[in-house]
Amino acid sequence: MTRGRLITIEGLDGAGKSTLAQALAREIADRGQRVELLREPGGVDVSERIRALVKDPALAIAPRAEALLYAAARAQLVQERLIPLLEQGVLVLLDRFVDSSLTYQGAGRGLGVAEVRQVNQFATGGLRPDRTLLLRIDPAVGRARQDERALEPDRLERESEGFFSTIAAAYDELAGEEPERIRRIDAAQPPEDVLRDALAAIEDLLDALTAD
């Protein structure tokens, strides 16, 4: 059985990750490729329960505890869903993965990117995405999009614009370090243009799966 591929979607809140993930899943399925769309934190029962904790605006969670909670949710998802799906040859689209922790907790919370990376190396057993789509957007634009959704902001979404500016810079730094894996996409474009650029960024992976 040919191993599947893991494609992650990253970016600030309001960048359109979920919209892109759903559109990509439809496009890939239409090509006859088995595809599974998952989100983080979540995707399995244990991780969904952790998601409720870390999102709850009524809770005060220490930065280290926050990083460990995200890593724990990730560890369960990897073991219970990601590895089995990849072993079955499925292409997995994942809304957030390790890069989110590196930027949000490592940079945004000031815990250190290297330190958070080490924790997540253990949590994931070293599983790495085959490709990461980074949706780049100005933090103020992302926040405005969130406001338009008229949903109650969760615990992280209540942070300051400076917090999100730090995260955006950290994402760009990661992309500069790994340009082959992390492909930057202008998320300020119309959704159809974002989808077009995303498909172009993963075309080689789709072709490889077809060839296999």
Disulfide bonds with the S-S distance in Angstrom:
none
